[in-house]
Amino acid sequence: MTPGRGIDRFGLSGRARAMYAGGRGNATARRWVRRWNRVFKLGLFPRRWVVLEVAGRRTGRVIRTPVGMADVTDQWYLVSMLGECNWVWNVRAAGGQAVLRRRRPRTVRLVEVPVNERAPVIKRYVEKVPGGRPHIPVDRHQSVEAFQAVAADHPVFRVLDTAPVDRRPAVDEPARVGPMPLPSRLDGGQAQAMKTTTAAKIFLSQRRIAVTGVSRTPKDHGANVVYRRLRDRGYEVVPVNPHADAVEGDPCYADLRAIPDGVDAVVIATRPEHALETVKECLDLGIDKAWMHRGPGAGSVSPEATALGRQHGMLVIDGGCPCMFAPTSDPGHRVMRSVLTLTGAVPRTV
């Protein structure tokens, strides 16, 4: 894929597709891979153009692939223009561990995006990466809804910073296309730790969030404080309490299954012994982000629930609360976060 323009204007789309005819890059594709790897490593083009380095699932050697990234609301993504292909399989096999190289290596964790969240990213990718257009059969000027029709065919990965990894001798290889059995979850509990600040940013980028454990007699109850803060900051927030019909003037639901249209993420603010059941419910419903509330006390953190969620690829933040992190923080909670980070109540990584 090249950062040049006018690929359709000069009739090159057919040639680009022909380079991968039969499910594997031909000699021309391999030459372009080697050339763009050298160019992208130098950082001569804008920062969306990088070299992806990931360990091969069979040989263990690091495979280099030149890629163009898509940026949506200050978050970078990788999109597979060829659909299921070699670098996608290698990323999954590596638990998302990879390196993006542009002048200097950047160690990252790649987290696969659910199909129903891919369309805006794929549209942005087609807008900004001309080399991907011959392989994605939707015009870049069409609506996001049009891209939803092809979302299942093109894996998308969110790019998150993480800790350094060991390096091994690398080889250049073009993408290979074809069927392969896929895991139901990306991480399988083997992913590297992520900074809590990064995890909080991901969690708070969701717009529809449930809060369990909200009380009918609010006062300064932790769950209610979080609920009001999210609501006041413009989130679509849903209270969950099996013993209440309404909380804070809003309709309340007995459990996550009862919420119409579901939610994107869950703040768990019940007693710790109830957290495991909530995480199991999240897994059943396909909710992959949970935050177990914790202040100075024991809070809602359950090690068993945390382990179960992470084992199945969930993003689980086991401590602190959304009021401690931007964009929903306040000065008092930020001071509390600093203190509780020292005590361990707010984890440094998740």
ROGUDREN-120596 format. One record per residue (C-alpha): residue number from 1; residue in three letters; x, y, z. Coordinates in nm, 3 decimals, padded with zeros to 5 digits. Layout:
N
num,residuo,east,north,up
NUM,Ala,X,Y,Z
...
END
This chain:
350
num,residuo,east,north,up
1,Met,00.000,00.000,00.000
2,Thr,00.151,00.334,-00.100
3,Pro,00.100,00.688,00.026
4,Gly,00.062,00.811,-00.331
5,Arg,-00.258,00.959,-00.471
6,Gly,-00.479,00.891,-00.768
7,Ile,-00.456,00.514,-00.775
8,Asp,-00.803,00.485,-00.935
9,Arg,-00.745,00.784,-01.163
10,Phe,-00.461,00.604,-01.341
11,Gly,-00.636,00.267,-01.359
12,Leu,-00.408,00.097,-01.112
13,Ser,-00.678,-00.066,-00.897
14,Gly,-00.686,-00.381,-01.109
15,Arg,-00.309,-00.413,-01.095
16,Ala,-00.309,-00.368,-00.719
17,Arg,-00.565,-00.646,-00.676
18,Ala,-00.376,-00.867,-00.922
19,Met,-00.065,-00.850,-00.703
20,Tyr,-00.254,-01.060,-00.446
21,Ala,-00.445,-01.287,-00.685
22,Gly,-00.465,-01.646,-00.565
23,Gly,-00.439,-01.549,-00.200
24,Arg,-00.069,-01.461,-00.185
25,Gly,00.144,-01.163,-00.282
26,Asn,00.329,-01.215,-00.610
27,Ala,00.687,-01.113,-00.691
28,Thr,00.579,-00.754,-00.759
29,Ala,00.402,-00.736,-00.423
30,Arg,00.713,-00.865,-00.245
31,Arg,00.932,-00.603,-00.415
32,Trp,00.694,-00.323,-00.308
33,Val,00.687,-00.458,00.047
34,Arg,01.066,-00.439,00.069
35,Arg,01.076,-00.088,-00.082
36,Trp,00.807,00.060,00.140
37,Asn,00.956,-00.106,00.449
38,Arg,01.279,00.082,00.384
39,Val,01.102,00.412,00.313
40,Phe,00.854,00.400,00.603
41,Lys,01.130,00.314,00.854
42,Leu,01.304,00.640,00.765
43,Gly,00.999,00.843,00.868
44,Leu,00.991,01.042,00.543
45,Phe,00.611,01.033,00.523
46,Pro,00.351,01.148,00.779
47,Arg,00.323,00.942,01.095
48,Arg,00.034,00.725,00.974
49,Trp,00.286,00.537,00.753
50,Val,00.477,00.278,00.960
51,Val,00.630,-00.068,00.943
52,Leu,00.446,-00.334,01.145
53,Glu,00.677,-00.591,01.303
54,Val,00.526,-00.903,01.460
55,Ala,00.658,-01.253,01.531
56,Gly,00.555,-01.513,01.274
57,Arg,00.320,-01.769,01.427
58,Arg,00.508,-02.062,01.273
59,Thr,00.875,-01.959,01.253
60,Gly,00.898,-01.708,01.539
61,Arg,01.088,-01.472,01.308
62,Val,00.976,-01.110,01.308
63,Ile,00.778,-01.032,00.993
64,Arg,00.774,-00.676,00.856
65,Thr,00.475,-00.531,00.673
66,Pro,00.437,-00.167,00.559
67,Val,00.101,-00.029,00.670
68,Gly,-00.098,00.294,00.673
69,Met,-00.292,00.370,00.991
70,Ala,-00.633,00.529,01.036
71,Asp,-00.689,00.795,01.303
72,Val,-01.030,00.843,01.467
73,Thr,-01.078,01.082,01.763
74,Asp,-00.707,01.085,01.856
75,Gln,-00.680,00.706,01.844
76,Trp,-00.474,00.515,01.586
77,Tyr,-00.593,00.191,01.423
78,Leu,-00.459,-00.074,01.186
79,Val,-00.699,-00.198,00.918
80,Ser,-00.643,-00.512,00.710
81,Met,-00.723,-00.411,00.354
82,Leu,-00.690,-00.777,00.250
83,Gly,-00.916,-00.910,00.525
84,Glu,-00.794,-01.232,00.690
85,Cys,-00.424,-01.240,00.605
86,Asn,-00.081,-01.326,00.743
87,Trp,-00.016,-01.020,00.957
88,Val,-00.362,-01.046,01.113
89,Trp,-00.309,-01.411,01.206
90,Asn,00.037,-01.332,01.343
91,Val,-00.095,-01.047,01.557
92,Arg,-00.362,-01.273,01.706
93,Ala,-00.110,-01.551,01.769
94,Ala,00.122,-01.301,01.943
95,Gly,-00.157,-01.186,02.176
96,Gly,-00.151,-00.842,02.015
97,Gln,00.219,-00.782,02.092
98,Ala,00.390,-00.594,01.807
99,Val,00.624,-00.310,01.714
100,Leu,00.551,-00.013,01.488
101,Arg,00.868,00.131,01.338
102,Arg,00.908,00.484,01.206
103,Arg,01.259,00.616,01.270
104,Arg,01.242,00.454,01.615
105,Pro,01.064,00.136,01.727
106,Arg,00.738,00.184,01.918
107,Thr,00.627,-00.119,02.117
108,Val,00.249,-00.156,02.107
109,Arg,-00.038,-00.382,02.196
110,Leu,-00.295,-00.432,01.918
111,Val,-00.649,-00.492,02.041
112,Glu,-00.904,-00.623,01.791
113,Val,-01.209,-00.403,01.745
114,Pro,-01.557,-00.566,01.744
115,Val,-01.728,-00.580,01.405
116,Asn,-02.001,-00.336,01.507
117,Glu,-01.740,-00.068,01.588
118,Arg,-01.525,-00.098,01.274
119,Ala,-01.718,00.101,01.012
120,Pro,-01.601,00.456,01.106
121,Val,-01.240,00.333,01.121
122,Ile,-01.257,00.158,00.783
123,Lys,-01.411,00.469,00.626
124,Arg,-01.129,00.685,00.765
125,Tyr,-00.876,00.428,00.643
126,Val,-01.012,00.438,00.287
127,Glu,-01.011,00.820,00.300
128,Lys,-00.648,00.845,00.412
129,Val,-00.478,00.532,00.269
130,Pro,-00.519,00.525,-00.112
131,Gly,-00.345,00.189,-00.144
132,Gly,-00.627,00.023,00.047
133,Arg,-00.904,00.143,-00.184
134,Pro,-00.870,-00.129,-00.454
135,His,-00.926,-00.396,-00.187
136,Ile,-01.224,-00.244,00.000
137,Pro,-01.532,-00.226,-00.227
138,Val,-01.686,00.091,-00.082
139,Asp,-01.618,00.439,-00.216
140,Arg,-01.457,00.672,00.036
141,His,-01.731,00.931,-00.015
142,Gln,-02.008,00.697,00.099
143,Ser,-02.162,00.705,00.446
144,Val,-02.040,00.515,00.751
145,Glu,-02.342,00.285,00.715
146,Ala,-02.214,00.169,00.376
147,Phe,-01.887,00.057,00.536
148,Gln,-02.074,-00.147,00.797
149,Ala,-02.162,-00.391,00.519
150,Val,-01.793,-00.486,00.475
151,Ala,-01.684,-00.448,00.838
152,Ala,-01.686,-00.822,00.908
153,Asp,-01.446,-00.878,00.616
154,His,-01.172,-00.640,00.732
155,Pro,-01.019,-00.689,01.079
156,Val,-00.938,-00.366,01.268
157,Phe,-00.696,-00.329,01.559
158,Arg,-00.669,-00.045,01.811
159,Val,-00.306,00.064,01.870
160,Leu,-00.209,00.095,02.237
161,Asp,00.134,00.175,02.380
162,Thr,00.293,-00.086,02.606
163,Ala,00.631,-00.204,02.735
164,Pro,00.934,-00.300,02.519
165,Val,00.967,-00.651,02.379
166,Asp,01.265,-00.864,02.274
167,Arg,01.378,-00.824,01.913
168,Arg,01.483,-01.099,01.674
169,Pro,01.622,-01.093,01.318
170,Ala,01.345,-00.979,01.084
171,Val,01.241,-01.075,00.732
172,Asp,01.021,-00.896,00.480
173,Glu,00.702,-01.071,00.374
174,Pro,00.384,-00.958,00.197
175,Ala,00.044,-01.043,00.335
176,Arg,-00.105,-01.384,00.257
177,Val,-00.479,-01.423,00.216
178,Gly,-00.697,-01.725,00.291
179,Pro,-00.923,-01.889,00.548
180,Met,-00.800,-01.973,00.896
181,Pro,-00.985,-02.072,01.215
182,Leu,-01.015,-01.768,01.441
183,Pro,-01.017,-01.750,01.823
184,Ser,-01.333,-01.614,01.979
185,Arg,-01.127,-01.369,02.183
186,Leu,-00.799,-01.195,02.106
187,Asp,-00.606,-01.201,02.432
188,Gly,-00.680,-01.531,02.601
189,Gly,-00.529,-01.386,02.918
190,Gln,-00.179,-01.367,02.765
191,Ala,-00.163,-00.997,02.672
192,Gln,00.091,-00.763,02.825
193,Ala,-00.012,-00.522,03.097
194,Met,-00.150,-00.185,02.988
195,Lys,-00.109,00.144,03.172
196,Thr,-00.419,00.227,03.373
197,Thr,-00.430,00.574,03.218
198,Thr,-00.451,00.414,02.874
199,Ala,-00.716,00.168,02.988
200,Ala,-00.919,00.451,03.141
201,Lys,-00.902,00.645,02.815
202,Ile,-01.037,00.345,02.626
203,Phe,-01.312,00.284,02.881
204,Leu,-01.422,00.647,02.889
205,Ser,-01.428,00.667,02.509
206,Gln,-01.744,00.454,02.527
207,Arg,-02.068,00.650,02.527
208,Arg,-02.322,00.408,02.678
209,Ile,-02.215,00.284,03.022
210,Ala,-02.401,00.090,03.294
211,Val,-02.329,00.147,03.664
212,Thr,-02.416,-00.140,03.898
213,Gly,-02.477,-00.092,04.270
214,Val,-02.644,00.249,04.249
215,Ser,-02.849,00.324,04.559
216,Arg,-03.208,00.443,04.604
217,Thr,-03.077,00.667,04.886
218,Pro,-02.784,00.832,04.706
219,Lys,-02.614,01.075,04.945
220,Asp,-02.241,01.011,04.888
221,His,-02.270,00.649,04.779
222,Gly,-01.975,00.574,04.547
223,Ala,-02.183,00.424,04.267
224,Asn,-02.415,00.723,04.265
225,Val,-02.125,00.967,04.256
226,Val,-01.990,00.791,03.947
227,Tyr,-02.337,00.772,03.793
228,Arg,-02.401,01.144,03.835
229,Arg,-02.055,01.237,03.707
230,Leu,-02.093,01.034,03.390
231,Arg,-02.442,01.168,03.332
232,Asp,-02.330,01.527,03.390
233,Arg,-02.043,01.485,03.143
234,Gly,-02.278,01.381,02.865
235,Tyr,-02.258,01.001,02.878
236,Glu,-02.561,00.783,02.819
237,Val,-02.549,00.611,03.157
238,Val,-02.780,00.337,03.285
239,Pro,-02.830,00.247,03.656
240,Val,-02.851,-00.118,03.763
241,Asn,-03.010,-00.226,04.092
242,Pro,-03.241,-00.530,04.124
243,His,-03.427,-00.362,04.413
244,Ala,-03.510,-00.029,04.248
245,Asp,-03.735,00.088,03.966
246,Ala,-03.576,00.434,03.950
247,Val,-03.250,00.589,04.072
248,Glu,-03.144,00.953,04.054
249,Gly,-03.469,01.021,03.868
250,Asp,-03.387,00.774,03.589
251,Pro,-03.531,00.429,03.508
252,Cys,-03.333,00.153,03.678
253,Tyr,-03.284,-00.207,03.561
254,Ala,-03.249,-00.530,03.755
255,Asp,-02.947,-00.655,03.561
256,Leu,-02.748,-00.594,03.243
257,Arg,-02.967,-00.826,03.038
258,Ala,-03.271,-00.610,03.111
259,Ile,-03.120,-00.293,02.961
260,Pro,-03.280,-00.209,02.624
261,Asp,-03.020,-00.202,02.342
262,Gly,-02.743,-00.300,02.585
263,Val,-02.433,-00.100,02.685
264,Asp,-02.071,-00.066,02.576
265,Ala,-01.908,-00.085,02.920
266,Val,-01.989,-00.143,03.288
267,Val,-01.878,00.023,03.612
268,Ile,-01.907,-00.241,03.888
269,Ala,-01.979,-00.073,04.222
270,Thr,-02.143,-00.356,04.415
271,Arg,-01.983,-00.560,04.693
272,Pro,-01.687,-00.768,04.566
273,Glu,-01.875,-01.098,04.600
274,His,-02.122,-00.982,04.332
275,Ala,-01.853,-00.874,04.081
276,Leu,-01.791,-01.226,03.949
277,Glu,-02.155,-01.270,03.847
278,Thr,-02.149,-00.930,03.673
279,Val,-01.837,-01.022,03.476
280,Lys,-01.998,-01.351,03.371
281,Glu,-02.300,-01.153,03.255
282,Cys,-02.074,-00.920,03.058
283,Leu,-01.914,-01.217,02.884
284,Asp,-02.255,-01.360,02.796
285,Leu,-02.366,-01.026,02.649
286,Gly,-02.043,-00.947,02.464
287,Ile,-01.955,-00.649,02.686
288,Asp,-01.575,-00.635,02.687
289,Lys,-01.498,-00.343,02.921
290,Ala,-01.552,-00.341,03.299
291,Trp,-01.428,-00.111,03.577
292,Met,-01.438,-00.235,03.936
293,His,-01.477,00.070,04.160
294,Arg,-01.240,00.113,04.452
295,Gly,-01.159,00.405,04.678
296,Pro,-00.974,00.393,05.012
297,Gly,-01.153,00.071,05.119
298,Ala,-01.190,-00.272,04.960
299,Gly,-01.434,-00.136,04.704
300,Ser,-01.579,-00.374,04.445
301,Val,-01.258,-00.544,04.332
302,Ser,-01.272,-00.922,04.299
303,Pro,-00.946,-01.094,04.196
304,Glu,-01.145,-01.393,04.071
305,Ala,-01.369,-01.173,03.853
306,Thr,-01.066,-00.981,03.725
307,Ala,-00.888,-01.301,03.625
308,Leu,-01.197,-01.443,03.454
309,Gly,-01.255,-01.128,03.251
310,Arg,-00.896,-01.095,03.137
311,Gln,-00.878,-01.464,03.053
312,His,-01.156,-01.400,02.802
313,Gly,-01.004,-01.085,02.654
314,Met,-01.197,-00.826,02.854
315,Leu,-01.048,-00.491,02.949
316,Val,-01.081,-00.499,03.330
317,Ile,-00.973,-00.203,03.544
318,Asp,-00.947,-00.336,03.899
319,Gly,-00.944,-00.025,04.116
320,Gly,-00.989,00.351,04.124
321,Cys,-01.290,00.505,03.955
322,Pro,-01.383,00.709,03.646
323,Cys,-01.394,01.029,03.854
324,Met,-01.015,01.005,03.889
325,Phe,-00.935,01.010,03.515
326,Ala,-00.996,01.257,03.232
327,Pro,-01.237,01.351,03.090
328,Thr,-01.455,01.279,03.397
329,Ser,-01.211,01.374,03.674
330,Asp,-01.210,01.661,03.922
331,Pro,-00.927,01.809,04.136
332,Gly,-01.026,01.623,04.453
333,His,-01.044,01.285,04.283
334,Arg,-00.714,01.348,04.102
335,Val,-00.543,01.405,04.439
336,Met,-00.711,01.090,04.571
337,Arg,-00.584,00.899,04.269
338,Ser,-00.225,01.007,04.339
339,Val,-00.248,00.889,04.701
340,Leu,-00.427,00.562,04.624
341,Thr,-00.180,00.480,04.349
342,Leu,00.089,00.475,04.618
343,Thr,-00.120,00.243,04.836
344,Gly,-00.208,00.013,04.547
345,Ala,-00.584,00.080,04.553
346,Val,-00.545,00.235,04.207
347,Pro,-00.336,-00.002,03.992
348,Arg,-00.056,00.136,03.776
349,Thr,-00.124,-00.124,03.507
350,Val,-00.415,-00.353,03.425
END
